[in-house]
Amino acid sequence: MNWRELRDKKIEVIGGAVSGGLDSCTATHWLTGKGFSVCAFTVDLGQPDEESLDAVADRMRGCGAAEAYIIPGREPLAEAGLKVIQAQARYEGGYWNTTGIARPVTARAILPELKARGIGVLFHGATGRGNDQVRFQLAPNMLDPSLLIYAPWRDPEFVEQFPGRQQMLEYCAANDLPIKPPGESRYSTDANFLGLTHEAGDLEDVEIPPTFVEPGMGVWPWDAPDRPEVVSVRWEEGVPVALNGKRSDLVELFDEANRTAGKHGVGIGIHVVENRFVGIKSRGIYEAPGMELLGRTHEYLLQFVLDRRAREFFELVSKTVSVQIYEGYWLDLATSSALAALAPITRLTTGTIAVRLYKGNVYFESAEDTPEAMPHSLYTDDSSMEATGSYDHVDAEGFLKVLGVSAKNVGIKQFPSLER
């Protein structure tokens, strides 16, 4: 869809899912110049790279938006982030897809605002080469199939005028638009309190070390303190409820986990050359200190409660959820079914795990291993090499004889034909 088609439909007002970054500022001013009245919506996701979201609203008005609103979204983002942790849903290279999960949260927050104002078109600044265009398309399509989605980066006239970021910077400078200084734009950052995604600009050149990126949620591991810190996380039925014994709600706990892990370089500067959904490679630098701290303690807890078959099942579902998030299908049946399948496991993850944070690493420290503290743990003294537990060494004789039957058949029937 191009802007002329919107005009042919007699569209006068367009809603925008905007971050206040280069793309949204450029698109807002460009659409205003085409005769549209732009109503800009920014969802409060606790963006660490913005001192004030009111400044974002002011920036959008300065770029031509007739109206600009800030919509609350921290609580639903925290709840979605927790589901990601519960599923251990990491994408290629083992990074938490904090941007991917934020898109459906953003769409769900904005759509009621559009409906209340009678706005039938939503635009976004995602490029035609990336994943976010899919996420911003599919989530609104599922939530409100009647809503039209307009993507400037897929409009031939927009792309002809702005083939890249450099042309956008020149356009904003020529029109005196209040964007962040070009010196801060060596790369693009997408931010929420679950994590930061850095890409584009100088990061596209893989011959350049990524250390020019300035972490927004902590420090590079080599700049972290020389002294480690032990941190404990209390989980109750799959929900983290306390950090170092201090109970707080989920949003506050994420904030504290970010501060604590970030200062030790945990989850900072994760480098991935990944496979985008559209079929091309991209390079990204990721930050997610709180997700990494909470996620690792949750994984350690899973090691206590999952038996072998449950672990194998969990790994399959975890991968499904991870890909679903990445490809923009967080709201569909496969994801809801996968999360429902994990619910019995999630209810068992109760316990207190302590970890040692040091120079970007998370080391297991201890677990409060009592029936009261970790009621569903399967860890017992049966594996001990001391004379304890109910497992009798002698009983394994029959077990090994049964296993040996098939092994001997392989040796007799097949192994001689193999190269020794």
Buried (B, 14 or more C-beta within 10 A) or exposed (E): BBBEEBEEEEBEBBBBBBBBBBBBBBBBBBBBEBEBBBBBBBBBBBBBBBEEBEEBBBBBBBBBBBBBBBBEBBEBBBEBBBBBBBBBBBBEEEBBBBBBBBBBBBBBBBBEBBBEBEBBBBBBBBBEEBBBBBBBBBBBBBBBEEBBBBBBBBBEEBBEBBEEBEBBBEBBEEBEBBBBEBEEBBBBBBBBBBBBBBBBBEBEEEEEEBEEBEBBBBBBBEEBEEEBBEBBBBBEEBBBBBBEEEEBEBBEBBBBBBBBBBBBBBBBBBBBEBEBBEEEEBBBBBBBBBBBBBBBBBBBBBBBBBEEEBBEBBEEBBBBBBBBBBBBBBBBEEBEEBBEBBEEBBEBBBBBBBBBBBBBBBEBBEBBEEEEEBEBBEEEEEEEEEEEEEEEEEEEEEEEEEEEEEEEEEEEEEEEEEEE
